[in-house]
Amino acid sequence: MSGREALRDIPQISKIVEHFRDRFGEDLIKRVAREVTEEFRKEIREGRRKNAEGILSEIERRLKERSKTSLRRVINATGVVINTNLGRAPLPEEAVRFVGEIAGSYSNLEFDLKAGERGSRNSHVEGYLKDLTGAESALVVNNNAGAVFLVLNTLAKDKEVVLSRGELVEIGGSFRIPDIMRASGAILVEVGTTNRTRVSDYERAINENTALLMKVHRSNFYIEGFTEEVPLEDLVRLGKEKGIPVYYDAGSGLMVDLEKIGIKGEEPFFRRCLETGVDIVSGSGDKLLGGPQAGVILGRREFLDRMKKNPLMRVLRVDKMTLAALEMTLRIYLEGRWEEIPVISMISQREETLKRRAMRLKRKISGIDRLEVDVVKDVSKPGGGSLPRLELPTYCVSLRHTELSVDELARRLRNGDPPVVGRIKKDQLLLDMRTVRDHEVGLVAEAVRKAIDFF
C-alpha cells in the first residue's frame, strides 16, 4: 500500500466521534482524535508507519488515560506512616463518611440553628479542642505554617520574637521559620548557639520591644552530643516573670499520650504542653493527630480572640470539608476510640500482626513466574517530620524478578491501578505491611500479578 493510500485509510474525525460517543465526551474525543490522527499522518509520510492499523486502539488508550483523575488513590507500601508525598494521614472511616454527607448537601457551616442567625465556622470544632486539651480557647486555620504566621502577625508585628538558633528549622518544601517570621512582620532575635541555648540567653535578649518568647519543636531532626536546650516549663516561667507571652510551635498536633499506645518518643502532647502554662501552642492536623490538613491553635482566650479578629483569618480559614473531617476525628478521640485513627493504629501495630499480613501476601503471590518472594524483617518510620529518632520494627514482603530490574518492577507497580508504592533497599523491592492495611492485601497481590503478567 502506498503512503497516499495509507493516509486515506485514516478515519474521519466524525466517524471516530461516533465510534466512541457512548463512552467519552465529544470534545475530549475530538481533541484526542486530532492529536492521534496527526501523529499517524506524520509517521506514514516519513515512512515510519505503513498504514493506519491500530489507530482506534491508540485513540481509545489515550481517551482512557485522559479520563482518569490526576489525583488518585495510592496504596502506601513504603512503611512511612505519615507520608507527605502520599497525602499524609488517611482519615478514619467515620470522618470519610461524614465529609461526604456534609460536602453533598447544605450545612450549618456558618449558621446558628438554635438562634436562627449567622454563626462561626470555628464553633464546630472549638468545643472538642477545649475538652480534649484543656485550652481556654481554640482556633483552626488551613495548616500549621498558617498558624505560625497568624500568631506572629497578630501578636508580634513590628516587634521582636526571641527564638533559639537551634530551633530555626526548615519544614517541608523549603519553608523556613525565619522566612515565615519575616513575612509575618515579626522581627527575629536569635539567641544561644546551634547546639546550646540557656534561659539566660532569652533573658538577656528581652527589651521593651519584645512581644513573644518562642520555642519550636525540632520535629524532623534531632541533635545529639554536647547539647542543651531550654525546657518549655523554664521558658514559661521566664515569660511570666517578665510579663511576656510564650508561644510553642509543637509541629505535630498530638492528641493522645504516646505512652498509652506503647510508643516511646519525644513528641509534644497538646494537653501536656498546655499544662506547663504556655500561652499559645500550635500544631498540624494531618500528622500524628491523624486528621485533615489544618493548623490547630490553642491557648489563652485573650490572645486567640485577637487572632480571630485578624483580617488574615479570612485568608487562612478552612472549608466545610476540612471542618467535617476534623470534627469527626476529634469526636473519635473524645470518645476514647483513638485506635480507630489510622495513623495511631498503624504506628502502634504489633510485630506479629505485621508478620501475619506479610505471610498472607506472600501466599497470594508465590508461584508467579520468575518472581522471587520472601518475608523479611525491617524497620518503618512514622514520617511527616514526627518522631525522627523512632524506628518501628516491621515485616515486609521482598520482591525480586529474575529478568526485570528492581527499578522497573517498582515503576510498573507505581503505574498500576491502583498504584502501589514500595521502597527499594539494595536489590529488592520491599512492600512494608505497616502501611498496607488488611483490606488492601488482595489489591496489592493483584497489582503485583498484573505488573509481572505484562512482562
Backbone torsions as a table, in degrees:
resi	resn	phi	psi	omega
1	MET	NA	132.8	179.1
2	SER	-74.2	164.1	179.2
3	GLY	-61.0	-36.3	-179.1
4	ARG	-66.5	-40.5	178.0
5	GLU	-66.3	-39.1	179.3
6	ALA	-63.2	-37.4	178.5
7	LEU	-65.2	-35.7	179.9
8	ARG	-68.5	-23.5	-179.3
9	ASP	-75.6	-13.2	178.3
10	ILE	-68.6	121.8	-175.5
11	PRO	-64.7	152.5	177.1
12	GLN	-70.4	154.4	-178.5
13	ILE	-58.4	-40.2	-178.4
14	SER	-61.4	-37.6	178.9
15	LYS	-71.2	-35.4	178.2
16	ILE	-66.4	-42.3	177.9
17	VAL	-59.1	-45.8	-179.2
18	GLU	-61.9	-37.1	-177.8
19	HIS	-65.0	-37.4	-173.9
20	PHE	-107.8	2.8	-171.4
21	ARG	-56.6	-34.4	-175.8
22	ASP	-69.8	-19.1	-173.9
23	ARG	-114.3	-21.0	-175.3
24	PHE	-137.1	158.7	178.3
25	GLY	-70.2	147.2	-174.2
26	GLU	-61.8	-42.8	-178.3
27	ASP	-62.3	-41.8	179.5
28	LEU	-65.1	-42.6	-179.7
29	ILE	-59.6	-44.4	-178.1
30	LYS	-63.6	-43.7	-179.1
31	ARG	-62.0	-47.7	-178.1
32	VAL	-68.6	-40.8	-179.0
33	ALA	-62.0	-43.7	178.5
34	ARG	-63.4	-41.1	-179.2
35	GLU	-62.2	-48.1	-176.3
36	VAL	-71.8	-43.5	-178.7
37	THR	-64.2	-35.7	177.5
38	GLU	-64.7	-41.2	177.8
39	GLU	-62.6	-43.9	-179.9
40	PHE	-62.9	-44.2	179.6
41	ARG	-58.4	-45.7	-178.8
42	LYS	-62.2	-44.6	-178.6
43	GLU	-66.7	-35.1	177.8
44	ILE	-69.0	-44.1	178.8
45	ARG	-60.6	-37.8	-177.3
46	GLU	-85.0	0.1	177.3
47	GLY	79.3	10.6	-179.8
48	ARG	-87.9	-9.1	177.7
49	ARG	-141.6	135.6	-175.4
50	LYS	-83.1	-35.0	-175.9
51	ASN	-152.4	-174.0	-176.7
52	ALA	-93.1	15.3	-179.6
53	GLU	-60.1	133.1	177.1
54	GLY	89.1	3.2	-175.9
55	ILE	-66.8	-40.5	179.6
56	LEU	-66.6	-36.7	177.7
57	SER	-64.5	-39.9	179.5
58	GLU	-68.3	-40.0	176.9
59	ILE	-63.3	-42.6	179.5
60	GLU	-63.0	-42.2	179.6
61	ARG	-60.0	-45.1	-178.5
62	ARG	-70.3	-34.8	176.4
63	LEU	-61.8	-43.4	178.6
64	LYS	-63.4	-41.3	-179.6
65	GLU	-65.0	-44.1	-179.2
66	ARG	-69.2	-25.5	-177.4
67	SER	-78.6	-13.5	179.0
68	LYS	-74.9	145.6	173.8
69	THR	-71.4	150.3	177.6
70	SER	-70.6	-41.8	177.7
71	LEU	-83.9	121.8	-174.2
72	ARG	-131.5	155.4	173.4
73	ARG	-70.7	133.0	-178.8
74	VAL	-125.4	141.9	173.3
75	ILE	-90.5	119.7	-177.3
76	ASN	-88.1	105.6	177.0
77	ALA	-112.4	20.9	-178.7
78	THR	-79.5	-23.2	-174.5
79	GLY	86.6	-9.2	176.3
80	VAL	-85.3	108.9	-170.2
81	VAL	-66.1	-52.9	179.2
82	ILE	-97.8	79.3	-173.2
83	ASN	-91.0	105.0	-175.9
84	THR	-57.9	-41.9	-178.9
85	ASN	-66.8	-24.5	-177.9
86	LEU	-105.6	21.7	172.2
87	GLY	95.6	10.2	179.1
88	ARG	56.2	-128.6	-167.1
89	ALA	-79.0	124.1	169.0
90	PRO	-71.6	140.7	-175.7
91	LEU	-78.9	154.2	171.4
92	PRO	-61.3	151.3	-177.0
93	GLU	-57.9	-40.6	179.3
94	GLU	-61.8	-38.9	179.7
95	ALA	-66.2	-39.4	179.0
96	VAL	-61.7	-45.4	180.0
97	ARG	-64.5	-40.5	-177.9
98	PHE	-67.5	-38.5	176.6
99	VAL	-60.0	-44.1	178.7
100	GLY	-61.0	-40.8	-180.0
101	GLU	-64.0	-46.4	-178.1
102	ILE	-72.1	-40.2	-177.6
103	ALA	-68.2	-30.3	-175.3
104	GLY	-89.8	8.3	-178.7
105	SER	-151.8	177.4	171.1
106	TYR	-75.9	160.7	-178.9
107	SER	-149.3	171.7	178.0
108	ASN	-90.4	45.0	-176.1
109	LEU	-52.2	-49.8	179.1
110	GLU	-130.7	44.7	-179.9
111	PHE	-137.8	124.0	178.8
112	ASP	-84.2	106.1	-175.6
113	LEU	-65.5	-33.3	-179.6
114	LYS	-70.9	-46.3	-176.8
115	ALA	-84.3	-18.7	-178.0
116	GLY	69.2	32.7	-178.7
117	GLU	-143.1	175.4	-178.4
118	ARG	-57.2	138.4	178.9
119	GLY	-122.9	-171.5	-179.1
120	SER	-110.9	131.5	178.1
121	ARG	-65.9	-27.6	179.7
122	ASN	-66.9	-22.9	-176.4
123	SER	-64.5	-22.4	-176.7
124	HIS	-70.2	-21.3	-179.2
125	VAL	-121.9	-15.1	-175.0
126	GLU	-61.1	-42.9	-179.6
127	GLY	-60.9	-43.0	178.0
128	TYR	-60.0	-46.8	-176.8
129	LEU	-64.3	-39.8	178.5
130	LYS	-65.7	-42.6	179.9
131	ASP	-65.9	-39.5	-176.8
132	LEU	-74.9	-29.7	-172.0
133	THR	-114.2	-17.2	-176.2
134	GLY	82.0	11.7	-179.2
135	ALA	-72.7	150.8	174.6
136	GLU	-69.6	-36.5	-176.3
137	SER	-148.2	160.0	-178.7
138	ALA	-147.3	151.8	-176.8
139	LEU	-148.9	144.2	179.8
140	VAL	-124.3	132.2	175.2
141	VAL	-124.7	-172.1	-168.6
142	ASN	-72.7	-29.8	173.1
143	ASN	-163.1	176.5	-174.9
144	ASN	-72.1	-28.5	173.9
145	ALA	-62.4	-39.8	175.3
146	GLY	-64.4	-36.9	178.1
147	ALA	-63.6	-46.2	178.5
148	VAL	-59.6	-45.6	-179.1
149	PHE	-60.3	-45.1	-177.6
150	LEU	-65.6	-43.7	178.7
151	VAL	-58.8	-49.5	-176.3
152	LEU	-67.9	-42.2	-178.9
153	ASN	-66.4	-36.4	-178.2
154	THR	-75.4	-43.9	-170.8
155	LEU	-101.4	-14.4	-172.3
156	ALA	-139.7	20.2	178.4
157	LYS	-62.9	128.6	-178.2
158	ASP	65.1	14.8	177.3
159	LYS	-125.8	173.1	-173.0
160	GLU	-94.0	142.6	174.9
161	VAL	-122.5	123.7	-176.4
162	VAL	-94.1	126.6	-175.2
163	LEU	-145.2	141.6	179.4
164	SER	-68.0	141.3	176.0
165	ARG	-60.7	-30.3	-179.9
166	GLY	-73.0	-3.1	-178.8
167	GLU	-120.4	17.4	176.5
168	LEU	-83.3	70.7	-168.1
169	VAL	-84.1	159.6	170.5
170	GLU	-112.4	126.5	178.1
171	ILE	-97.6	-177.6	-174.9
172	GLY	-55.7	149.2	178.0
173	GLY	74.6	21.3	177.4
174	SER	65.0	23.9	174.8
175	PHE	-86.0	124.0	-175.2
176	ARG	-113.2	143.9	179.6
177	ILE	-53.9	-46.0	179.3
178	PRO	-59.9	-35.9	179.8
179	ASP	-68.1	-43.9	178.0
180	ILE	-63.0	-41.6	179.9
181	MET	-62.5	-44.0	-179.4
182	ARG	-63.3	-43.8	-179.8
183	ALA	-65.3	-29.3	-179.3
184	SER	-74.8	-15.8	-177.6
185	GLY	97.3	-3.9	178.4
186	ALA	-80.0	154.9	-179.9
187	ILE	-105.9	117.6	-178.4
188	LEU	-77.6	130.9	171.6
189	VAL	-119.6	109.3	-178.7
190	GLU	-84.3	137.4	177.6
191	VAL	-131.8	159.4	179.5
192	GLY	72.0	-160.4	177.7
193	THR	-124.8	178.5	-177.9
194	THR	-58.9	-38.4	-174.0
195	ASN	-106.8	-14.8	-177.5
196	ARG	-142.3	122.2	175.2
197	THR	-136.0	137.3	-177.8
198	ARG	-119.4	165.0	177.1
199	VAL	-58.4	-38.7	-178.7
200	SER	-61.0	-28.5	177.2
201	ASP	-65.0	-44.0	176.6
202	TYR	-63.0	-46.0	-174.7
203	GLU	-59.9	-41.7	-179.4
204	ARG	-67.6	-24.5	-177.3
205	ALA	-84.2	-13.7	-176.1
206	ILE	-72.6	133.9	174.8
207	ASN	-146.7	-171.5	-176.0
208	GLU	-67.0	-15.4	-179.8
209	ASN	-101.0	7.0	-179.6
210	THR	-78.5	123.6	-179.0
211	ALA	-103.1	-32.9	-174.8
212	LEU	-146.4	146.1	163.2
213	LEU	-103.8	125.6	-172.7
214	MET	-121.6	142.7	174.6
215	LYS	-129.4	136.8	-179.6
216	VAL	-120.6	127.5	177.1
217	HIS	-71.8	127.4	177.1
218	ARG	-79.2	80.3	-169.7
219	SER	-78.2	-24.1	-174.6
220	ASN	-111.4	11.0	173.4
221	PHE	-161.3	170.3	176.9
222	TYR	-143.1	157.6	-179.8
223	ILE	-117.3	132.0	178.9
224	GLU	-121.6	161.3	176.4
225	GLY	105.1	-132.4	-176.4
226	PHE	-81.7	82.6	-172.8
227	THR	-130.0	158.7	173.7
228	GLU	-161.0	132.3	174.9
229	GLU	-135.4	162.6	-176.4
230	VAL	-87.7	119.6	176.1
231	PRO	-61.1	149.6	-179.1
232	LEU	-56.4	-39.1	-179.3
233	GLU	-59.2	-41.2	-178.8
234	ASP	-69.9	-36.4	179.0
235	LEU	-68.6	-39.0	177.0
236	VAL	-62.0	-42.4	179.5
237	ARG	-60.9	-43.3	178.4
238	LEU	-64.4	-42.1	179.7
239	GLY	-60.1	-40.6	179.4
240	LYS	-68.4	-38.6	178.5
241	GLU	-62.6	-38.2	-175.8
242	LYS	-95.5	-5.6	-178.9
243	GLY	70.4	33.3	-179.3
244	ILE	-120.2	128.7	-179.8
245	PRO	-65.6	150.2	179.6
246	VAL	-115.0	131.7	-179.2
247	TYR	-119.5	130.7	179.4
248	TYR	-118.2	117.7	172.0
249	ASP	-88.0	100.0	-174.4
250	ALA	-81.1	-8.1	176.7
251	GLY	80.0	-77.5	-177.4
252	SER	-104.8	128.9	-174.9
253	GLY	-79.7	80.5	-176.5
254	LEU	-79.2	125.5	-177.5
255	MET	-107.4	-9.4	-179.4
256	VAL	-128.9	138.5	178.4
257	ASP	-63.7	122.4	-177.1
258	LEU	-58.9	-28.9	179.5
259	GLU	-62.3	-28.0	179.8
260	LYS	-67.1	-26.1	-178.7
261	ILE	-106.9	14.1	174.5
262	GLY	76.0	24.9	-179.7
263	ILE	-111.2	130.0	175.8
264	LYS	-99.1	114.1	-178.9
265	GLY	-154.4	170.6	-177.6
266	GLU	-112.1	39.0	-177.9
267	GLU	-91.9	132.9	-179.0
268	PRO	-63.4	135.9	178.1
269	PHE	-104.2	121.6	-172.2
270	PHE	-46.7	-52.3	-176.1
271	ARG	-61.8	-42.1	-178.9
272	ARG	-66.4	-37.0	176.6
273	CYS	-59.3	-47.6	-177.1
274	LEU	-67.8	-28.1	178.3
275	GLU	-66.9	-16.9	176.5
276	THR	-74.5	-14.2	-176.8
277	GLY	94.3	8.3	179.0
278	VAL	-59.1	145.0	-174.9
279	ASP	-78.5	-40.6	-179.6
280	ILE	-140.3	139.7	173.4
281	VAL	-138.7	144.2	178.4
282	SER	-136.7	161.2	179.2
283	GLY	-167.4	171.2	-177.7
284	SER	-84.3	149.7	177.6
285	GLY	-89.1	-20.1	-172.6
286	ASP	-110.8	22.4	173.7
287	LYS	-106.5	-116.4	-177.1
288	LEU	-68.8	-19.8	174.8
289	LEU	-65.0	-33.3	174.2
290	GLY	82.4	22.3	179.9
291	GLY	-113.5	-152.2	-179.6
292	PRO	-81.4	168.2	174.5
293	GLN	-61.6	124.3	179.8
294	ALA	-168.2	158.3	172.2
295	GLY	-112.8	120.2	-177.7
296	VAL	-99.8	125.1	178.2
297	ILE	-116.6	127.5	-178.1
298	LEU	-128.5	153.2	174.5
299	GLY	151.2	-153.7	-175.2
300	ARG	-72.9	138.4	-174.9
301	ARG	-57.7	-41.6	-175.8
302	GLU	-59.3	-34.6	-179.5
303	PHE	-81.4	-41.4	-178.9
304	LEU	-70.5	-30.0	175.5
305	ASP	-61.7	-37.7	177.4
306	ARG	-66.2	-38.9	178.5
307	MET	-65.8	-38.9	-179.5
308	LYS	-63.2	-26.0	-179.4
309	LYS	-91.8	-6.4	179.9
310	ASN	-67.9	129.9	178.8
311	PRO	-55.2	-23.6	179.5
312	LEU	-65.9	-17.2	178.2
313	MET	-58.5	-31.5	178.4
314	ARG	-66.2	-34.4	179.8
315	VAL	-74.4	-36.4	-170.9
316	LEU	-99.2	-0.9	-173.7
317	ARG	-66.6	155.8	-179.3
318	VAL	-96.8	158.9	-178.5
319	ASP	-93.1	178.3	-173.9
320	LYS	-64.6	-33.4	-178.7
321	MET	-70.7	-38.8	176.1
322	THR	-63.9	-44.4	179.8
323	LEU	-63.9	-39.2	178.7
324	ALA	-63.7	-45.8	179.7
325	ALA	-63.9	-42.4	-178.8
326	LEU	-69.1	-42.9	-180.0
327	GLU	-59.0	-46.2	-178.0
328	MET	-68.5	-36.8	177.2
329	THR	-62.9	-44.2	179.3
330	LEU	-65.6	-36.6	178.4
331	ARG	-62.1	-40.3	177.9
332	ILE	-61.0	-42.4	176.2
333	TYR	-62.7	-44.6	-176.8
334	LEU	-62.1	-30.8	179.3
335	GLU	-88.0	6.0	175.5
336	GLY	74.1	20.8	-177.9
337	ARG	-104.2	42.7	-174.5
338	TRP	-60.1	-22.4	179.6
339	GLU	-68.2	-11.4	177.1
340	GLU	-87.8	-3.7	174.8
341	ILE	-82.0	114.7	-173.4
342	PRO	-51.7	-43.3	-179.0
343	VAL	-61.1	-46.9	-179.7
344	ILE	-64.8	-40.9	179.7
345	SER	-63.1	-43.8	-177.5
346	MET	-68.8	-40.1	179.8
347	ILE	-65.1	-34.0	-173.8
348	SER	-96.4	7.2	-179.1
349	GLN	-62.5	142.9	179.5
350	ARG	-82.6	153.3	-177.5
351	GLU	-59.7	-39.7	-177.1
352	GLU	-65.2	-32.9	176.9
353	THR	-65.2	-43.6	-179.1
354	LEU	-67.5	-37.6	179.3
355	LYS	-65.1	-42.8	178.5
356	ARG	-61.6	-40.7	179.8
357	ARG	-65.0	-40.2	178.7
358	ALA	-64.9	-42.8	179.2
359	MET	-64.2	-36.2	178.2
360	ARG	-63.7	-43.9	178.6
361	LEU	-66.8	-40.0	179.8
362	LYS	-59.4	-42.8	-179.7
363	ARG	-62.1	-35.5	-176.4
364	LYS	-72.3	-27.1	-175.3
365	ILE	-113.6	-4.7	176.3
366	SER	-65.1	141.1	180.0
367	GLY	98.9	-7.3	175.1
368	ILE	-68.5	132.8	-174.2
369	ASP	-56.8	130.0	175.5
370	ARG	66.2	11.3	178.7
371	LEU	-105.5	124.0	177.0
372	GLU	-96.4	123.8	-174.6
373	VAL	-122.3	135.0	178.0
374	ASP	-147.4	161.2	173.3
375	VAL	-108.6	125.0	-176.8
376	VAL	-128.5	152.3	176.6
377	LYS	-92.8	138.8	-179.2
378	ASP	-150.9	-161.0	177.3
379	VAL	-129.7	146.2	175.6
380	SER	-108.0	167.8	177.3
381	LYS	-125.2	142.5	175.1
382	PRO	-60.5	-42.6	176.9
383	GLY	78.3	-174.3	177.6
384	GLY	62.8	25.0	-178.5
385	GLY	70.9	25.8	-179.2
386	SER	-121.1	140.6	175.0
387	LEU	48.9	58.3	-174.7
388	PRO	-63.1	-24.3	179.6
389	ARG	-80.3	-21.0	-168.3
390	LEU	-78.6	127.3	171.7
391	GLU	-117.3	126.4	-175.4
392	LEU	-103.6	120.2	177.6
393	PRO	-58.7	136.1	-176.1
394	THR	-145.7	172.2	173.6
395	TYR	-123.4	138.4	-178.4
396	CYS	-126.5	154.9	168.8
397	VAL	-96.7	121.2	-177.4
398	SER	-94.9	131.2	-179.9
399	LEU	-119.5	133.5	169.7
400	ARG	-137.1	142.1	177.1
401	HIS	-118.0	138.1	-173.6
402	THR	-69.7	-20.7	-177.5
403	GLU	-123.3	-11.9	177.5
404	LEU	-104.8	139.1	174.7
405	SER	-69.4	159.9	179.5
406	VAL	-64.4	-33.5	178.2
407	ASP	-66.7	-39.9	179.4
408	GLU	-68.2	-38.8	178.0
409	LEU	-63.4	-43.6	178.3
410	ALA	-63.1	-40.3	-179.9
411	ARG	-63.1	-43.0	-179.2
412	ARG	-64.0	-39.7	178.2
413	LEU	-67.8	-37.4	178.2
414	ARG	-64.2	-29.9	-176.4
415	ASN	-97.8	12.4	177.6
416	GLY	-81.6	-172.7	179.8
417	ASP	-137.1	100.8	3.9
418	PRO	-79.4	157.0	175.7
419	PRO	-64.2	142.0	175.0
420	VAL	-120.3	123.4	-177.8
421	VAL	-113.2	114.8	177.2
422	GLY	-108.4	-161.1	175.9
423	ARG	-131.9	144.0	-179.3
424	ILE	-95.7	130.1	176.6
425	LYS	-133.9	114.1	-175.9
426	LYS	58.9	-119.7	-175.2
427	ASP	-109.3	27.7	-178.0
428	GLN	-135.6	150.5	173.7
429	LEU	-97.9	120.7	-179.1
430	LEU	-101.2	130.9	172.7
431	LEU	-108.5	105.3	-171.9
432	ASP	-83.1	123.9	-175.3
433	MET	-77.4	-8.1	177.5
434	ARG	-65.7	-35.3	-177.1
435	THR	-108.0	0.8	171.3
436	VAL	-96.6	115.9	-176.3
437	ARG	-83.9	161.4	-173.9
438	ASP	-51.5	-45.2	-176.1
439	HIS	-72.8	-6.9	-179.5
440	GLU	-98.4	-8.6	-176.3
441	VAL	-59.4	-45.2	178.9
442	GLY	-63.1	-37.7	178.6
443	LEU	-66.4	-39.9	178.3
444	VAL	-65.2	-43.2	179.5
445	ALA	-59.6	-44.0	179.5
446	GLU	-65.4	-38.7	179.1
447	ALA	-64.3	-40.6	178.1
448	VAL	-64.6	-43.5	-179.0
449	ARG	-61.9	-43.9	179.9
450	LYS	-64.7	-39.1	-178.9
451	ALA	-63.6	-36.6	-179.5
452	ILE	-81.3	-39.1	-179.8
453	ASP	-61.1	-33.5	179.2
454	PHE	-60.4	-29.1	-179.8
455	PHE	-65.8	NA	NA
